[in-house]
Amino acid sequence: MREEHRPYLVKKFLNRYNQFYVEHFFRSHFDSLGRRPHILNPRHIDVFGHQIHAGDCIHIISAPDNKVKLTTWRSKQMQGRLEIGDYCLISPGTHITAGKEIVIGNNCMFAANCYISDSDWHGIYNRTRPFRCTSPVRLEDNVWLGHGVKVGKGVTIGENSVVGAGSVVTRDVPANVVVAGNPVRIVKRIDPHRRMLKREAMFVDSDHYFENQDELDRFLLAGNTWSDWLRSLFWPRNTD
């Protein structure tokens, strides 16, 4: 379908059911999950392992054909840990895998198909098991990763920095820069003294944010009727 034909009441009911599912089923997959998570398609998000934590107002968007995966691994030597801060956005296809520790600050944004790992998973000379090939990853506050970015082990990305689409990060990135390439290089400086709006600004009053989302649905779906919606399900037209 090229248009949304569902009546507003159908969309509202599905949103309420989604919230119920997140609170009663999805939340239990985390060791801790903050207030007001906004999760789209939670059934298509894989959360595997222990020591997985996420902060307030996290926004995760997944899709049946492009799942989000948040994973920690456990061995005799260590237990992986993943910590995601407040107000973060994670887009479809993003995979974050921790063998030791990955810490993500507040207000971070991940475009689609990003990949972060703190391990090579196999040694160069001992390829039967991970051995001395794991090093923590840290993304400081307000980092933005573009589409398809890959971040390797032992990397720290500084506050406010942006990584361009398709880039591969294998070494530290300082704060307040834009980097791009494989391997990345600095292409622009960000003025840290200039006023910057972060995602947290949308959630100063989180109730108001979700009320606005509901009002937007009401406006966009105002002309949809039950008969037209049912007709589009069973007798679709090329205008649908």
ABEGO torsion letter per residue (X at the ends): XABBABBAAAAAAAAAAAAAAAAAAAAAABABBBBGBBBBGAAABBBBEBGBBBBBGBBBBBBAABBBBBBBBBBAABBBBBBBBBGBBBBBGBBBBBAABBBBBBGBBBBBGBBBBABAGBBAABAABBBGABBBBBBBBGBBBBBGBBBBBGBBBBBGBBBBBGBBBABBBBBGBBBBEOBBBBABBBBAABBBBBAAAAAABAAAAAAAAAAAAAAAAAABBAAAAAAAAABBBAAX
